[in-house]
Amino acid sequence: MRETVNGGLVGIISGSMDATDLGKATDLAIGLGTEGGRLRPLLIIGRGALLNVTDIVFARGIDIGIVQSDVLAALKRDPPFPGIENYLQYISKLYDEEVHVLAGKEINSIEDLASKKVNFGMPDSGTHMTADVIFERLGISVETTSFPQPVALEKLRRGEISALVCVVSKPDRWFRNIKSDENLHFLSVPANKLLEGYTPASLQTDDYPDLIDPGHPVPTVAVGNVLAVYNWPTGTERYRKVARFVRAFFDRLHDLQSPPYHPKWREINVAVPVPGWTRFAAAQEWIRKAGLDTNGATRNARVNDSDAKRGMAALGPQQRNALFTEFTDYRKRQTDATSSAGVLDPRRRDALFAEFVAYQKRQTHVMNSTGVLDPRQRVALFAASAN
């Protein structure tokens, strides 16, 4: 029984006891588990982003972690020990998480928080580190508090602090439980005043109907997440277990992008590299075989219907919509019954896309006799790999 239980065990660390949402890590644990114990992701709640990286590198039983990209950037600038990149690698860039700055109605802008109490979350958490960087770059000096987020929210309601910062994927259920009569609102975070590492984003009425008025989105910034991994030596038992996880993650990503899983999974473009870091060997091999290697070394990768699903999983929302515009045109020419292909659920889209690939192969000789995509079609199918 011990061998059965541990045979497919892969430890995944994420978040902290302060985290408001561990849903996406739970998605991994549930969505990638297999019958018979061949793969069993075990979710471990961490102690904060920086300490989670330490646990990936040193703690027994932990192989993988979800880590903010700005945490990796900070490790690169100020490594805890020389050569950390020899031990820490990555599997894939994941989704973005938005910076939420929640304040009382008496606070009109983020600049109004100067010299006031602002909760940055628990020490060593990803939120705390991101908040430190953002307020420093904006030149706003505040009195930092480090309460757990639920405690901070109660203190904000009582007026004991002026604002709280939380980095989490929108829409977050924790914020959606705040009612409109509580006199709380989100503050804008000016993306144009921040340096590299953060991307412009916004919080919409649809995300938080009780906190954001219709037609008045709140500009903010987002920080990416990375699926980090310990660099187990090739050929070891732990390497084989993690490699099994890697294959399951990439192969089933299209399942994670379907309900009931979090909509953030749909943002993932697995081909995007993480600057300054090395991709785990098993992940790099999957990327190469899928024809998504941006160094051009795999121009002749074979593509079949299964590979088409992988390609769809790699595309970002904009690239996927562009590709489906062409697909919808095809469907309109064939029948009006499926003219709404662009709004189908992801599973149905996968099936229709496979049909589209087959159509292209028959009608325009997309593939030559060996089944290899020509350069034009490779660019169209895997446009996201150029990002």
Salt bridges, closest charged atoms under 4 A:
ASP21 OD2 - LYS24 NZ 3.12
ASP21 OD1 - ARG173 NH2 3.97
ASP55 OD1 - ARG47 NH2 3.32
ASP63 OD1 - ARG238 NH2 2.74
ASP96 OD1 - LYS93 NZ 3.33
GLU98 OE2 - LYS264 NZ 2.66
GLU111 OE2 - LYS193 NZ 3.98
ASP132 OD2 - HIS128 ND1 3.29
GLU154 OE2 - ARG157 NH1 2.46
GLU160 OE1 - LYS155 NZ 3.06
GLU160 OE2 - ARG158 NE 2.85
GLU182 OE1 - ARG157 NE 2.45
ASP207 OD2 - LYS170 NZ 3.29
GLU237 OE1 - ARG240 NH2 2.91
ASP251 OD1 - ARG310 NH2 3.07
ASP255 OD1 - HIS254 NE2 3.62
ASP255 OD1 - ARG347 NH1 3.71
GLU267 OE2 - LYS264 NZ 3.13
GLU285 OE2 - ARG288 NH2 2.68
GLU285 OE2 - LYS289 NZ 3.69
ASP307 OD1 - ARG310 NH1 3.78
GLU355 OE2 - ARG331 NH1 2.62
